[in-house]
């Protein structure tokens, strides 16, 4: 009886080698994809942009900006484990309806993968849009620059975004007012601290209905923590607004601290305030109405 040949068949070895190189190629692509422009997006249809009304565009702008700082995390709008995929699909839908800022945002940020792509081409497009008078584009530059890793962010991009942010705020766009205001309050991103001017801009944006990214206001009132019921109410109000867009337990943690202070200081007024705040429901405009001074 002839001996069996146990040598691997040539085609089997070739297949194994091909699979190995394919796996290596995929690994290399995944590890380097953020260094190249995003390739899986359809082209933007400028004809649909021309048909998009100003009012609808304003609604889409507010939606996009409200999610930008949470683009790769869960939020109140996208609170489940499928949230990243839902956000990706929603932004694609907005782009397909003619909202170009969503298309530009997707060129830099990929919510369903957590990838951040190069800024060069998107920034060039946003600058062209801004030069034509698009205030939303002026604001989006800052939003995208804020999400790029510091090691891959050029000083030029930061400077350009800051210059257009100032112009957008001067033109009265709520998102630019909000982002410049919070930077003035916090003294970040190369902006010198000016709390008074920052509060003016923040409150202008809030009056326009923009309720996201309230960390500047929260920080401002946290620095004024005392037994004064007015400032404590202001802080709790903005924490509750924050909890309306982000998944946070800020209001509950403040009530816990307030109870601790009431017990430590033996102040009945703090106990009463804690009870009042715990049962209160604040609107954005109520928080604005509380003022800052």
N, C-alpha and C positions, 0 to 999 in steps of 0.2 A: 504494500500500500504506500502510495506516494506521501511524502511529508507535506503538511500544510504550510503555506507561506504566510507568516504572521507579520510581514512588513506592512506598514500603513500604505493604503492606496494613495497614489499621487494626488488624486482629486481631493481626497479628504485632508491631506496636509495643506493643499492650496487653499481650501475653504477656511481651515483654522487660521492660516496666516492672514487671509483677507479680513476675517473677523477681528483678529488682533489689531491689525493696522487701522481698521475702521473705528474700533473702540479708542485707540490712541488718538485718532483724528478728532473724534467727538470730544474727548477729554481736553485736547488742546484748544478746540474751538470754544468750549464752555469756559475755559480759564482765561481766554483772551478776547472774548466777544465784546466786552465793554470797551475795548480799545478801537473798535471799528463802528461806523454808523449802523444804525438798525436797518435791517433789510426786509423784515417780514410785514411791513406796513403797505397798504395799497396807496397809490398816488392820491393826492388831495385834488378834489374836483372844485376848481375855482368858480364854476358856473353855479354850483349849489350855494357857495358863499354869497354870491350876488343876490340870491333869492331869500337869504336868511334875514328876517326883519330885525330892526334894531332892538325892539323890546325882547324878542326871543333870545337874541344874542346876549343881552344883559343878564337874562335869567341863566343862560348857560355859563357865562363868565362867573357868576356868583357860585354856581355849583362846582365848577372846576377849581376855583380858588379855595373853596371851603375844604376841599379834599387834598390839596397839593402837599401840605406839610405831613399828611398821613398816607401818602401814596402807596407805601409798602407795609402798612399796618391796618389792623381792624379799626373801624370807626363806628359811630352811631348809625351812619347810613349803610355801612357794610360790616356788620357785626359778627358774621359767621366765618367759619374756616374757608368758605368759598368766596369771601369778600374780595380778595385780591383779583380773582378771575372776573367777578362781577364788575369791579371797578374798571378793569381793562376793557371789558366788553362795552361798558357804558361810555367810556371815553372814545372808543372806536365808533360807537353809534353817534355821538355828538359830532365827531369829525365827518362822518358820512352824511350828516345833515347840513354840512357846510360851515361848521364852527372850526375855523382853522387853528385857533389856539389849542384846542384839544389835540389836533394832529401834531402840532409842534411839540406839545408836552410829551406825547407818546414817542416822539423821536429821541427824547432824552431819557424818559422814565418808562420802564416796563413793569407795571404793577403785578402781573401774574407770574413774573420771574424774579422780581427784585433787582433787575439790572439797571445800571445807569450808563448811558451811552455818551459819546463825545458831544460837546456843546457847540463846536464851531459852526456847523451848517445851520442848526436851529437858531443860534444867536444871530447869525447873518440875516436869516429870514425875519426874525423879530425886529431887528434894527430897521429893515426895509419897511416893515409894517408900521413901526413907530414913526419913521420919517414921513409916512403918508398920513399921520394923525391918529393912528390906532392906540388909544390910551391903554387898552387891555394888554396889548403887546408890551408896552412900557413896564407894566407891573409884572408880567409873566417872567421877564428876564431875571428879576430878583428871586422869584419863586424857584426857578430852575437852578440858578447859581447856588442857592442855599442847599440844594440836595446833592450837589456834586462833591465827591471826596476832595478834601483839601489838597492832597498830593497831586491831584489832576486838575486843579483849578488855577487858571492863570490870573495874575493881578489885573490884566487887561480886561478880562471878563467881569471881574468884580467892579472895576471902575466904570465900565460901560453900563452895567446894570444899575449902579448907584446913580449915575447921571440921569438915566431915563426914569428911575424911580422918582427923583426930585421933580422932573417935568410932569410925570403923570399925577403926582400929588398936587402940583400947582394947577393942573387942568381939572382937578376935583374928582378924579377916579377914586372910588371908595377903597379898592384894594391897595392902591399906591399909598393912600392916606393911612390906611391901617398899618401897612408894613413899615412905612417911614415913621409913623407914630410910635410903634413898639420899639423900634431901634433907638429913637430919641429917649424913650423912657428907660430902656435897659442900657443904653450906651454901648451898643454892639455893632459889629460889621463896619468899623471905621467911621461910625457916626457918633459925634460927641453928645454926651447926655444933656438933654434939655427937657425935663419932665413937663414943664408947663406947655411948651409947644407940642410935645408928644401927646399930651392929653387932649389938646385941641383937635389934633388930627385923628386920634383914636375915636373920640366922640363923634366927629363928623362922619366917620366910616360906619359907626354903629347906628347912627340916625338913619343911614341909608339902608340898614338891614343886614349888614355884614356882621355875623356872630362868631366867626372862627378866630383862632389864634389870639386868645385873650391873655396870653401869658404875661404880656407887658403890664396890663391893668392889674392882674392878680399880684404880680411882683410889687407894683406900686403900693397897693393897699396892704399887702403883707408887711411891708416896711413900716406901716403906720399902725401896726397892731397895738392895741391898748385896751382900756376898759370903756372907751368911747363907743356907744352903741351905733352911732351914725357910720363911722368908718368900718366897724365890724359888719354892719348890714351891707355896706357897699362891697366888701370883700366876699361875703357869702353870695351876694347877688351875682357877681362875676364868676365865681366858682360854679354856680348853678348853670350859668350860660355855657361855660366851658364843658360841663357834663352833658350838655345838649348836643355837642358835636363830637366830643372825644369820649372814649371809654375810661372814665376816671371816677374815683371815689372821693374827690376833693371836698365836696360839701360835707360828706359824712365825717371825714377826718377833721375838718374845721369844727364841727359840732362837738366832737370828742375833746378837742383842745379847749373849747369854750367851757365845757362842763368841768374839765380839770381846773381851769382858772377860777371858775365860780366856786368850786370846792376849796381850792387853795387859799383864795382871798376872802372867802366867806361873803361874797357879794350876791345878794338876792337879785339885783338888777341883771346880772349876767345869766343867772338861772332862768329868769323870765325871758330874756332875749333868746337864749338857746331854744326854749320851747316855741317861741314865736317863729324863729327861723326854720325850725324843723317842720313846721306845718305850712310854711309859705311856699308859694309858687310864683316866681318872678318871670316877667317877660323882658326881652331885650330893651325895649323902650323904657320900662320901669327902671332898669339899671342905669340907663342914660340919665333919666330924670333925677336920680339920686346925686348926680354930680360928683365932684372930686374935692371940693373945698368946704 
